[in-house]
Amino acid sequence: DVCSSDLGIDFAMDLWTELISPYECRVVYTGYNEFRGNWVVLYWKDGIYVELQHMSEVNVWAGEALEAGDHIGYSGETGVSVIPHLHLEILLSGDGTDSIINYDDQSYRVDPYYYVFDTVDEF
């Protein structure tokens, strides 16, 4: 089960800000939850999953393969939310890591810039 309690980072942004994939990945889940609102789970690689929560609109489906720069949906304030924002979680095989990952003895922090702008690079 790829889910966690509130272990991610909230990024305030305008309602209906376009969210794009920063890398090649596969959509493993889309749905609605009373807490997360409209949300998506992406599988990147090596057991690394990314959750995007509180979206206004989801424009991908489970099983879809995404390339870097592909449209995912739009930021919102669905579920438990008081302002428009993107809630981002990085999970290693289902365990929340507070949007910091350790990979090959290197630590990486996820930069939401790559979710909302056209310039896409690996983090």
Salt bridges, closest charged atoms under 4 A:
ASP6 OD1 - HIS87 NE2 3.25
ASP10 OD1 - HIS85 NE2 3.52
ASP10 OD1 - HIS87 ND1 2.49
GLU18 OE2 - HIS71 ND1 2.70
GLU51 OE1 - ARG36 NE 3.54
GLU89 OE2 - HIS87 NE2 2.82
